[in-house]
Amino acid sequence: MSKETLFGLSLFPYLGALWFLTKSQKVPPLALKGFYGTLVFVAITIPSGIFAQVAYKDSLANIDWLHGAAESFLTITNIMVVLGFRQALNSEQLAVSSEQLPRNSEPLSGEDG
């Protein structure tokens, strides 16, 4: 099986995973956007590879400026995934730490009560 065929077939499990992640509604929104952005990366990479083959008679990996531009989009999507999960972890830690704060039933001296 050629690597191009394998690449094309790998989209189906990824689309299925995205469907389940979206349906679960448990993935942080920014991370989910990052995962969907990976599909945009694929959509950018395919025409870039074709352009590299037609214009330069070489593969995308060997045309540095074009390959770097395409890969930079993947970097952005990866950052979105990390920041999304980081944001969710920070929110969870904040919620847990606020639950552990002692509850004072007495009103503060300046409050009416």
LINNORFEN-V199461 format. One record per run of one state. SS is the DSSP state (alpha for helix, beta for strand, coil for the rest). FROM is the first residue (numbers start at 1). TO is the last residue. If there is no record, write none. Layout:
ss:SS from:FROM to:TO
ss:SS from:FROM to:TO
This chain:
ss:coil from:1 to:2
ss:alpha from:3 to:24
ss:coil from:25 to:28
ss:alpha from:29 to:56
ss:coil from:57 to:59
ss:alpha from:60 to:62
ss:coil from:63 to:63
ss:alpha from:64 to:99
ss:coil from:100 to:113
